[in-house]
Amino acid sequence: MKDVEIITTCTRDCANTCGLVATVRDGRLVKLAGDPGHPLTRGVACVKAARYIRRVYNPERVTTPLIRAHRGDSWRRASWDEVLNTVASRMKSIAAESGSEAILYYQGNGERTALKLLNRYFFNLFGGVTTPVGSLCGGTGQGAQNLDFGERVSHDPLDHHNSRTMILWGRNPASTNISLVPIIRAIRKRGGVAVLIDPAPSKSVALVDRHIAIRPGTDAYLAMGLAKLVLRAGAEDRTFMTFHAEGAAEYLRILEGFTLEELSARCDVSLEDMHFLAGMLIQGKPTSMLLGWGMHRHEEAHFSIRAIDALGALSGNIGVPGGGVSQGFEEYGPYDQSFWGDGLNPPRRTLLLPRIGEEILNARDPEIRMIFVTAANPVCMAPNTAKTVAAFRKPEFVVYSGHFMDDTADLAHVFLPATTFLEEEDVMASYGHNYVGPVNPAIPPVGQCRSEFRMFHDLAGRFPFARQFQRDEREWLRDLCAPIREQGCELETLRSGAFRLDAPMVPYADKRFGTPSGKFRFMTEFSPRGLGVNDPDYPYRLLTIAPHGFICSERTMADHEPLPVVILATTEAERMGMREGALVRVESPTGAIRARLKVRDGQRTDILVAERGGWAKAGHALNRLTKDMASVIGLGTPYYETSVRVLSFMKFL
């Protein structure tokens, strides 16, 4: 039988949002590759996409609804009618007894398609429930850039072809944004320069001319040092500072409070490297500065992000082709967001996502009696695992929608088996570029799996608001995507390939900003409590970086090594008498784990590096170590404020 190719779009938690071609033979998915017709991704897809077929057909995948009376009881198979009747009955009784805010709806970012807006709409039709506020990832960066630009808008990735030089500031495109790789190579091929600033070496080191291993959390001091060098050379953009910005004089006074040598010492970047970077900004304009998501993972990350924004403005790289300080895009921006349904009720309670465990445990009037989770694995990914586990054990009823029996599923009473994007119809925008793409079903749902939309569609049939929710996917998509249609793209056209949204290639080219004054805002106050300061009892900053082969906790039990691997500088391991492969105990003030040691030549001596996303039930609970706290700006999660020590496990035997 002839192969059938279906154009679709990756919906997973990744900035690249690749256009894909799914090849189906005899009703079975046999290949998943990049779509050569996508204007940005151009036929390239990461290794994680190619491997996704194994996830779809994995024998560990849960493909039937499951239910149990009590935690600890065995799961049993159930019909969709039984599980949805059970969920609806619990929702009604809890709301009647304690109010609808006794229910927490935890919507994760595992998938972020148009129809996912309707999940919250369902709960708002129900009367409004408790929801998380804040971010486990990019909230700090967006919040900080909004202070400077009024509204964060990044350069279209294709505009980086106009860059003469590029600074990857904590960004690792080789693993997390693969479509930038050919752009970086093109810059260097025509004689340009690319630099990576990152405390730890990543696979992107191979893409650049120089790697600068900065002290974690001290990027503000490096950006300020570079600004001083630009000023010293008389290369600042005085026109921009005078006519298109506010606060420039105050920011210059902040810079005057530090010597170049002091800033170099604070960020642990040599004067030679600082001069090299400044030379790029002075002689190599336009320079694009791309911020990575690891930069957000500090309590006071806004100081660093705002200092980099200020460097972009001062050096004349704002509003020019090939320049800019780019961080991300609003992936829900292309849709009609009135369908969140938040205006249907008075404001309802929110819980702080970076401290979700403690927030659930401390919730009163009413207490959280039920948790409903979709597209997330918070017991694995939220900080302070011990608190999160206690929090998810406390409610009397937990509903989980997902693919596998992961850490969060283990604490649930009902498991709702979800389809993958290859079994769904939807629309997908991106937080890494300006294209919106089709999500076309390549295969029928595996087993009894259902899309989240179909779950909520059928669950709504158990409530009085059924008629308001129970519409066909295509009817909903037509309304949700009204802003896209207004830009000239009908849904039928979109199903055949990606469409570029009406967004600027070069934001702020007219030098108008979304601030009250219409001008760029320089940072005018700088009073950090302790950027880059370590606790001597816990001398290593724990950097839980994105793995190359997985996205967050999107894996199976079989994908795990027996223990997580932690990477320490060779000189530190030798100093403590530890060797490659040794069993070690990693401790923080929050908790402890066992791990296998790997040593790396040339790594900074004040960091411990590990890949995030491993399940606790597989012995990979790195978030047992992380603090539960929120960033000052953006309510982000400062994972990288966690300091640890490494001990030989033999001492504990």
C-alpha positions in Angstrom: 0.0 0.0 0.0 1.3 3.5 -0.9 2.6 5.7 1.9 0.5 8.7 2.9 2.2 11.9 4.0 0.4 14.3 6.3 1.6 17.8 7.1 1.5 18.7 10.8 3.2 20.7 13.5 5.0 19.7 16.6 3.1 20.9 19.6 5.5 20.0 22.4 7.1 22.4 24.9 9.8 23.7 22.6 10.6 27.0 21.0 11.2 25.5 17.5 7.6 24.4 16.9 8.8 22.5 13.8 6.7 21.9 10.7 6.6 18.1 10.3 5.7 15.5 7.7 4.2 12.3 9.2 4.4 9.2 6.9 1.7 6.6 7.4 1.7 3.1 6.0 -1.3 0.8 6.4 -2.7 3.1 9.1 0.5 3.1 11.1 3.0 5.9 11.6 6.4 4.9 10.2 8.3 8.2 9.9 8.3 11.7 11.3 10.5 14.2 9.7 10.8 17.9 9.0 8.5 19.6 6.5 10.7 21.1 3.7 7.9 23.5 2.9 8.0 25.3 6.3 9.6 28.7 5.7 11.6 28.6 8.9 12.3 25.0 9.9 12.8 24.0 6.2 12.8 20.3 6.5 14.9 20.1 9.7 13.6 18.5 12.8 15.4 17.5 16.0 16.2 14.0 17.2 13.3 14.3 19.7 10.8 14.5 16.8 12.3 11.5 15.0 12.0 9.5 18.2 8.5 10.5 18.9 7.1 7.5 17.0 8.4 5.3 19.8 6.4 7.3 22.3 3.2 6.9 20.3 3.4 3.2 20.2 5.4 2.6 23.4 4.1 -0.4 25.4 4.2 1.6 28.6 1.7 4.1 27.1 -1.7 4.1 28.9 -4.4 3.7 26.3 -7.5 3.0 28.4 -9.2 5.0 31.2 -8.1 3.8 34.7 -9.7 4.3 38.1 -9.1 3.4 41.7 -10.9 4.0 44.9 -7.9 5.0 47.1 -4.2 5.8 46.5 -2.3 2.6 46.9 -5.1 0.5 45.5 -4.5 -1.2 42.2 -5.7 0.5 39.0 -8.5 -1.1 37.1 -9.7 -0.4 33.6 -12.9 1.6 33.3 -15.1 2.9 30.5 -15.0 6.6 29.5 -18.6 6.9 30.8 -17.6 5.6 34.2 -14.5 7.8 34.7 -16.3 10.9 33.4 -19.4 10.2 35.6 -17.0 9.8 38.5 -15.2 13.0 37.8 -18.4 15.0 37.3 -20.0 13.6 40.5 -16.9 14.6 42.5 -16.8 18.1 41.0 -20.5 18.7 41.8 -20.3 17.4 45.4 -17.1 19.3 46.2 -18.4 22.5 44.7 -21.8 22.2 46.6 -20.0 21.5 49.9 -17.0 23.8 49.7 -17.3 26.0 46.7 -15.7 25.7 43.3 -12.4 27.1 44.5 -11.9 23.8 46.4 -10.9 22.4 42.9 -7.5 23.2 41.5 -7.1 23.0 37.7 -3.4 22.7 36.9 -2.9 23.2 33.1 0.7 22.6 32.0 2.6 23.6 28.9 3.2 20.1 27.6 1.0 21.2 24.6 -0.1 24.7 23.9 -2.6 24.6 21.0 -5.6 26.7 20.2 -8.1 24.2 21.6 -6.2 24.1 24.9 -7.7 27.6 25.6 -11.0 25.8 26.1 -9.8 23.7 29.0 -9.9 26.8 31.2 -13.2 27.9 29.6 -14.7 24.6 30.8 -13.8 25.4 34.4 -15.0 29.0 34.1 -18.4 27.7 32.8 -18.4 25.5 35.9 -18.1 28.6 38.0 -14.4 29.3 38.2 -11.9 27.2 40.1 -8.5 27.8 41.7 -5.7 28.0 39.1 -1.9 28.5 39.3 -0.3 31.8 38.6 3.3 32.4 37.5 5.6 30.2 35.5 8.0 27.3 35.8 9.9 28.7 32.8 9.8 32.0 30.9 7.7 34.4 33.0 10.7 36.2 34.4 12.2 37.0 31.0 8.9 38.3 29.6 8.1 40.3 32.8 11.6 41.9 32.7 11.5 42.8 29.0 8.0 44.2 29.4 9.4 46.8 31.9 11.9 48.0 29.2 9.9 47.7 26.0 6.3 48.0 27.3 5.6 44.8 25.5 8.1 42.1 24.7 8.5 41.6 21.0 11.4 39.6 19.5 13.0 39.7 16.1 11.8 37.2 13.6 14.4 34.4 13.6 14.8 34.9 9.9 16.0 38.5 10.6 19.0 37.1 12.3 20.4 36.4 8.7 21.0 40.2 8.8 23.2 39.9 11.9 26.9 40.4 11.5 27.5 39.0 14.9 25.4 37.0 17.4 25.5 36.5 21.1 23.8 33.4 22.5 23.2 34.6 26.0 22.5 31.4 27.9 20.8 29.8 24.8 21.5 26.3 23.5 20.0 26.1 20.0 21.8 22.8 19.2 19.4 21.1 21.7 16.5 23.5 22.2 16.1 25.6 19.0 17.5 23.7 16.1 16.3 26.1 13.3 18.8 28.7 14.6 21.7 26.4 13.8 21.9 27.1 10.0 21.5 30.8 10.7 24.5 30.8 13.1 26.5 28.8 10.5 25.5 31.3 7.8 26.7 34.3 9.9 30.0 32.6 10.5 30.4 31.5 6.9 30.3 35.1 5.7 32.9 36.2 8.3 30.7 37.0 11.2 31.2 36.0 14.8 29.0 34.0 17.2 29.7 33.7 21.0 28.0 31.6 23.7 27.8 33.0 27.2 26.8 30.2 29.5 28.2 28.9 32.9 28.2 25.3 31.5 29.4 24.1 28.1 26.5 22.8 26.0 26.3 21.2 22.6 26.1 24.7 21.1 29.8 25.3 22.0 30.5 23.6 18.6 28.5 26.2 16.8 30.4 29.4 18.0 33.7 31.1 17.9 34.1 31.5 21.7 32.4 30.1 24.8 32.5 32.4 27.9 31.7 30.5 31.1 30.2 33.2 33.2 29.5 32.8 37.0 25.9 31.7 37.3 23.4 34.6 37.9 25.9 37.4 37.3 25.0 38.3 33.7 24.0 41.8 34.8 27.6 42.6 35.7 28.9 41.4 32.4 26.3 43.4 30.5 27.2 46.5 32.5 30.9 46.0 31.9 30.3 45.8 28.2 28.2 49.0 28.3 31.1 50.7 30.0 33.5 49.6 27.2 31.1 50.9 24.6 30.9 54.2 26.3 34.6 54.3 26.8 35.0 53.9 23.0 32.5 56.7 22.3 30.4 54.1 20.4 27.1 54.6 22.2 23.9 55.5 20.3 23.3 59.0 21.8 20.5 59.7 19.4 18.5 56.7 20.7 19.4 57.4 24.3 18.3 61.1 24.0 15.2 60.9 21.8 13.9 57.4 22.1 14.6 56.4 25.6 14.0 57.5 29.2 16.2 56.8 32.2 19.5 56.9 30.3 21.1 59.4 32.7 20.1 57.3 35.7 21.5 54.1 34.1 24.8 55.8 33.3 25.0 56.8 37.0 24.5 53.1 37.9 27.4 52.2 35.6 29.6 54.9 37.2 29.2 53.1 40.5 31.4 50.2 39.3 34.9 49.9 37.9 35.4 47.6 34.9 37.7 45.5 37.0 35.1 45.1 39.7 32.4 44.1 37.2 34.9 41.6 35.6 35.5 40.0 39.0 31.8 39.8 39.9 30.9 37.9 36.8 34.2 36.1 36.6 34.7 37.0 33.0 38.2 38.1 32.0 38.9 41.6 30.7 40.1 40.0 27.5 36.7 38.3 27.0 34.9 41.5 27.9 36.9 43.5 25.3 36.3 40.8 22.7 32.5 41.0 23.3 32.6 44.8 23.3 34.5 44.7 20.0 31.7 42.7 18.5 29.2 45.3 19.6 31.3 48.3 18.4 32.7 46.9 15.1 30.4 44.0 14.3 27.0 45.7 14.3 24.3 44.7 13.9 24.5 42.3 16.8 21.7 40.0 17.7 21.5 39.0 21.4 19.4 35.9 22.0 18.4 35.2 25.6 18.1 31.6 26.8 15.6 30.3 29.3 18.2 29.3 31.9 18.8 33.0 32.5 15.3 33.3 34.0 16.0 30.7 36.7 17.4 33.2 39.3 15.5 35.1 41.9 16.8 38.5 40.6 17.1 37.5 36.9 15.3 40.8 35.9 18.5 42.7 36.7 20.5 40.7 34.2 17.8 40.8 31.5 17.2 44.5 31.9 21.0 45.1 31.8 21.2 43.2 28.6 18.3 45.2 27.2 20.1 48.3 28.2 23.2 47.1 26.5 21.2 46.5 23.3 19.8 50.1 23.5 23.0 51.8 24.4 25.0 50.0 21.6 22.5 51.0 18.9 21.0 47.5 18.3 17.3 48.1 19.1 15.0 48.5 16.1 17.6 47.7 13.5 17.7 44.7 11.2 19.9 42.0 12.5 20.0 43.5 16.0 17.7 43.3 19.0 17.5 41.4 22.3 15.2 38.6 21.6 13.7 36.3 24.2 10.5 34.8 22.9 7.0 35.2 21.5 3.4 35.0 22.8 2.2 31.6 21.7 -1.4 32.3 22.6 -1.3 35.7 21.0 -2.8 34.6 17.6 -6.1 33.4 19.2 -9.2 35.0 20.5 -8.3 34.9 24.2 -11.8 35.9 25.3 -12.4 32.1 25.1 -10.3 31.6 28.3 -13.6 32.6 29.8 -12.0 34.5 32.7 -14.7 37.3 32.5 -17.5 34.8 33.3 -17.0 35.0 37.1 -15.6 37.2 39.7 -11.8 36.8 40.1 -11.1 33.4 41.5 -8.2 32.3 43.8 -4.8 31.7 42.3 -1.9 29.7 43.8 1.8 30.7 43.1 3.1 28.1 40.7 6.8 28.3 41.8 5.7 27.4 45.3 2.8 25.1 44.3 3.4 22.5 46.9 3.3 24.9 49.8 0.5 26.9 48.3 -1.7 23.8 48.1 -0.8 22.7 51.6 -1.6 26.1 53.0 -4.8 26.8 51.1 -7.7 27.5 53.4 -11.3 28.7 53.0 -11.6 26.4 51.2 -8.9 23.8 51.3 -8.0 22.2 48.0 -10.1 19.0 47.8 -9.6 18.1 44.2 -6.8 18.6 41.6 -7.3 18.2 37.9 -4.0 18.0 35.9 -3.5 18.2 32.1 -0.3 18.4 30.0 1.9 18.5 33.0 3.9 16.4 35.5 4.2 18.8 38.4 5.3 16.2 41.0 8.4 15.8 38.8 8.9 19.3 37.4 7.9 21.6 40.2 10.5 22.6 42.8 10.8 21.0 46.2 9.5 17.5 45.4 8.9 16.6 49.0 6.4 19.4 49.4 4.8 18.8 46.0 4.3 15.1 46.8 2.7 16.0 50.2 0.5 18.6 48.5 -0.8 16.1 45.9 -1.4 13.5 48.6 -3.6 15.9 50.6 -6.7 16.3 48.4 -9.3 13.5 48.4 -9.4 13.3 44.6 -6.8 13.8 41.8 -7.5 13.5 38.1 -4.7 13.2 35.7 -4.6 13.3 31.9 -1.5 12.1 30.2 0.3 9.4 28.2 2.3 7.5 30.8 2.2 6.5 34.5 4.6 9.2 35.6 5.2 10.7 39.1 2.0 12.7 39.1 -0.1 9.9 37.7 1.0 7.7 40.6 -0.8 10.1 43.0 -4.1 10.2 41.0 -7.4 8.4 41.4 -8.4 8.7 37.8 -6.2 8.4 34.7 -7.5 9.9 31.5 -5.5 8.6 28.5 -4.7 11.5 26.1 -3.9 11.5 22.5 -0.6 12.8 21.1 -0.6 15.7 18.6 -0.3 13.1 15.8 -3.9 11.9 16.7 -5.5 15.3 16.9 -6.8 18.2 14.8 -5.8 21.7 16.1 -3.7 24.8 15.4 -0.3 25.5 16.9 1.5 28.9 17.4 5.0 29.2 18.8 7.0 30.9 21.5 10.1 30.8 19.2 8.9 32.3 15.9 6.1 34.0 14.1 4.5 31.1 12.2 1.3 29.3 13.1 1.0 25.8 11.8 -1.7 23.1 11.3 -2.1 20.1 13.6 -3.6 17.5 11.3 -4.3 14.0 12.5 -2.0 11.5 11.0 -3.4 8.4 12.6 -6.5 7.5 14.6 -6.3 7.6 18.4 -4.4 4.7 19.8 -6.6 2.5 21.9 -9.2 4.5 23.7 -7.1 7.7 24.0 -9.0 11.0 23.6 -7.8 14.5 23.0 -8.2 16.9 25.9 -10.8 18.7 23.9 -12.9 15.5 23.6 -12.5 14.8 27.3 -13.8 18.2 28.3 -16.4 18.1 25.5 -17.9 14.8 26.9 -17.4 15.9 30.5 -19.4 19.1 29.8 -22.3 16.9 28.8 -22.7 16.1 32.5 -23.3 19.7 33.4 -25.9 22.4 32.7 -23.5 24.4 30.5 -23.2 21.5 28.0 -24.7 23.5 25.1 -22.2 26.3 25.5 -19.3 24.0 25.3 -20.3 21.0 23.1 -19.4 22.2 19.6 -17.3 20.5 16.9 -13.5 21.1 16.9 -13.7 22.9 13.6 -16.4 25.2 14.8 -14.4 26.1 17.8 -11.2 26.5 15.8 -13.0 28.9 13.4 -13.8 31.1 16.4 -10.6 30.7 18.3 -8.6 31.5 15.2 -10.6 34.6 14.2 -7.5 36.9 14.5 -5.6 34.6 12.1 -8.5 34.6 9.6 -8.6 38.4 9.8 -4.9 38.4 8.7 -6.0 36.6 5.5 -5.5 32.9 6.4 -8.6 30.7 6.4 -8.4 27.4 8.2 -8.7 25.3 5.1 -5.6 27.1 3.8 -3.8 26.7 7.1 -4.3 22.9 7.0 -1.9 22.7 4.1 1.1 24.4 5.8 2.4 27.1 8.0 1.2 30.8 7.9 3.3 33.7 8.9 1.5 36.0 11.4 1.3 39.7 10.9 4.3 40.4 13.1 7.3 42.6 12.5 10.5 41.2 11.2 12.3 44.0 13.2 10.3 45.1 16.2 10.6 48.8 17.3 11.9 49.9 13.9 9.8 53.0 14.3 11.4 53.6 17.7 8.0 53.4 19.3 7.5 51.3 22.4 4.5 50.1 24.4 5.5 52.1 27.5 3.4 55.0 28.8 5.9 57.4 27.4 6.3 55.5 24.1 10.0 55.3 24.8 12.4 52.5 25.8 13.0 52.4 29.5 16.5 52.0 30.9 16.8 50.4 34.3 17.1 53.2 36.8 17.5 51.1 40.1 20.0 48.4 40.7 20.1 47.0 44.2 20.6 43.2 44.0 20.7 41.3 47.3 23.3 38.8 46.1 23.7 38.0 42.4 26.0 35.0 42.2 26.7 34.6 45.9 27.2 31.0 47.1 26.7 29.4 50.5 30.1 28.1 51.6 28.5 25.0 53.1 26.9 24.3 49.6 29.6 25.4 47.2 28.1 24.4 43.8 25.2 26.0 42.0 23.0 23.2 40.6 22.2 23.8 37.0 19.5 21.5 35.7 19.8 22.0 32.0 17.6 20.9 29.1 18.5 17.4 27.9 19.4 16.9 24.2 17.2 13.8 23.8 14.1 14.6 25.8 11.7 17.5 26.5 11.4 18.0 30.3 9.8 14.9 31.8 8.5 13.6 28.5 9.9 10.1 28.8 9.1 6.6 30.0 10.5 4.4 32.8 12.6 2.5 30.3 14.3 5.8 29.2 15.9 6.3 32.6 19.4 5.2 33.6 19.4 3.7 37.1 20.7 7.0 38.6 20.9 10.6 37.4 24.3 11.7 36.2 25.8 14.9 37.8 28.8 16.6 36.2 31.5 18.2 38.3 34.8 19.9 37.3 37.7 17.4 37.1 39.8 19.5 39.5 37.0 19.5 42.1 36.5 15.8 41.9 40.2 15.2 42.3 40.4 17.5 45.2 37.7 15.5 47.0 39.2 12.1 45.9 36.3 11.2 43.6 36.5 9.5 40.3 34.4 9.2 37.2 31.5 6.9 37.7 31.6 7.2 41.5 28.3 6.9 43.5 27.7 10.3 45.2 25.2 11.9 47.5 24.1 15.4 46.4 22.7 17.5 49.3 21.0 20.9 49.4 19.2 22.6 52.4 16.0 21.2 50.8 16.8 17.5 50.3 19.3 14.9 49.0 19.6 12.4 46.1 21.9 9.7 45.0 23.7 10.1 41.7 26.5 8.9 39.4 29.4 11.3 39.0 30.8 12.4 35.7 33.8 14.6 35.6 34.5 17.3 32.9 37.8 19.0 32.1 37.6 22.8 32.0 34.1 23.1 33.6 33.6 25.9 36.1 34.5 24.7 39.6 31.5 26.3 41.3 28.7 24.5 39.4 27.2 21.0 39.3 25.4 20.2 36.1 22.6 17.7 35.5 19.8 17.1 33.0 16.3 18.0 34.2 13.1 16.0 33.7 13.9 12.6 35.1 11.1 11.0 37.2 11.3 10.6 40.9 9.9 7.1 40.7 12.9 6.2 38.5 15.4 7.6 41.1 15.9 10.9 39.3 14.2 13.4 41.6 16.5 16.4 41.1 13.8 18.7 42.3 14.2 17.2 45.8 17.1 19.6 45.9 15.5 22.8 44.5 14.1 25.6 46.5 10.5 26.6 46.1 10.6 30.3 45.7 9.5 32.9 43.1 11.5 35.4 41.1 11.1 39.1 42.0 9.7 39.9 38.5 7.4 37.7 36.5 6.7 35.1 39.2 9.1 32.7 37.6 10.8 29.7 39.2 14.4 30.3 40.3 15.7 26.7 40.0 19.3 28.0 39.8 19.2 29.5 43.2 19.8 26.0 44.5 23.2 25.4 45.9 24.5 21.9 46.7 27.4 19.9 48.0 28.7 16.6 46.7 29.7 13.8 49.1 31.1 10.3 48.5 28.2 7.9 49.1 30.6 5.5 50.7 30.5 7.6 53.8 26.8 6.7 54.3 27.3 2.9 53.9 
